[in-house]
Amino acid sequence: MTDNSLIASVFRKEVLALSAYKVADASGLIKLDAMENPYNWTDGLVESWLETLKTCELNRYPDPEAKQLAQTIKDRNKIPPAFDVLLGNGSDELIQILLMALQPNASVLSPQPSFVMYQQISQSLGLNFINVPLLPNTFDLDLPAMLAAISTHQPAIIFLAYPNNPTGNLFNAESIKQIITTAKGLVVIDEAYAPFAGASFMDELIQYENLLAMRTVSKLGLAGLRLGYLVGAPAIIEQLNKIRLPYNINILTQVTAHFALIHHAMFDEQTRKICAERTEVYEQLGNMDGITVYPSAANFILFRTPKDKATEIFAAIKQQGVLIKNLSPQGGLLADCLRVTIGKPEENQLFIGALRKALLPS
Ligand SMILES: *Cc1c(COP(=O)(O)O)cnc(C)c1O
């Protein structure tokens, strides 16, 4: 037995107060909870990928800067040569690197609800995390409240997920620009869902010296690789590179991500299918009595269930073999809300059927 006083004397109080990020067990269930791409690779592509893997020298450390992969990422995303790219073991790691580089008492700002890791990592590092509620119903930014929070707290970093997770919407672009020009610190536009969004701030980087754009290959279809990238001015990336662990992108990820980005046609096709299915699921949810559905520019859809029924409905859907995400326990604007990731057409129809059944009076 470990003595509690040992734990309490060694670890920061912020760490003691945190709960670990929990991931639901999806064994045996149709998995529509984590924004994964549901499609597998074609057999031919798997074969040639395995051929490429044979060249990996696992006895050697990987290229610490993953130069070839970084270049492929720059080319594929048309990143102007004036900007640098920092690769992370998932964009989660990039958020952590950014936050670890801040002054000890720095403030970090993001709207609420948004991606939970901004808050989780800020708190684990003892930073002052500030959140500003989004507007009810539209989930857009409350611009006056955001500007007031910037003026009061002078955040070193503002995170804006675009589109936002878990709400799925794109914030008003003019509001974002005002936030970027008002902020004296950095603004990170987290474009985790860029493949599905048709909107981006990548082209705006050139306009604002405090702007960074962050992306990941996870939602595109490579969640298992753990690869994210942050694009920004070389002077900013240079500092962050000092915090990054030397070999943070392993050789299998470097080689596989490079391979996948070169064979992007298959992912482009999968993305098109997912976007078409998003429209289908959105319409079906919209036609359901008791359900309010919210527009999405991502590969998931947020919807609201009748009052105080979300947890029951979530459980009834799971009982029928489909795992989605219950956001209702987070409360606030997410009370009564569930989130479904867009899967294959047959998976989506199983979800719709399960939801219909869950909504029937018992
Ligand atoms: C999923 C997600 C991430 C994390 O991506 P990883 O690269 O898998 O760590 C970051 N930001 C947002 C908004 C996300 O939804």
The ligand as an SDF file (V2000), in Angstrom:
LIG
                    3D

 15 15  0  0  0  0  0  0  0  0999 V2000
   -9.2840   14.5810  -31.8830 C   0  0  0  0  0  0  0  0  0  0  0  0
   -8.8420   15.9720  -31.6520 C   0  0  0  0  0  0  0  0  0  0  0  0
   -7.5000   16.2820  -31.4100 C   0  0  0  0  0  0  0  0  0  0  0  0
   -6.4710   15.2070  -31.1020 C   0  0  0  0  0  0  0  0  0  0  0  0
   -5.9070   14.6860  -32.1720 O   0  0  0  0  0  0  0  0  0  0  0  0
   -4.6950   13.6580  -32.0740 P   0  0  0  0  0  0  0  0  0  0  0  0
   -3.8290   14.0970  -33.1880 O   0  0  0  0  0  0  0  0  0  0  0  0
   -5.2990   12.3230  -32.2870 O   0  0  0  0  0  0  0  0  0  0  0  0
   -4.0230   13.8030  -30.7470 O   0  0  0  0  0  0  0  0  0  0  0  0
   -7.1230   17.5980  -31.3010 C   0  0  0  0  0  0  0  0  0  0  0  0
   -8.0330   18.5800  -31.3870 N   0  0  0  0  0  0  0  0  0  0  0  0
   -9.3430   18.3320  -31.5840 C   0  0  0  0  0  0  0  0  0  0  0  0
  -10.2960   19.4620  -31.6610 C   0  0  0  0  0  0  0  0  0  0  0  0
   -9.7840   17.0210  -31.7110 C   0  0  0  0  0  0  0  0  0  0  0  0
  -11.0860   16.7730  -31.8480 O   0  0  0  0  0  0  0  0  0  0  0  0
  1  2  1  0
  2  3  1  0
  2 14  2  0
  3  4  1  0
  3 10  2  0
  4  5  1  0
  5  6  1  0
  6  7  2  0
  6  8  1  0
  6  9  1  0
 10 11  1  0
 11 12  2  0
 12 13  1  0
 12 14  1  0
 14 15  1  0
M  END
$$$$
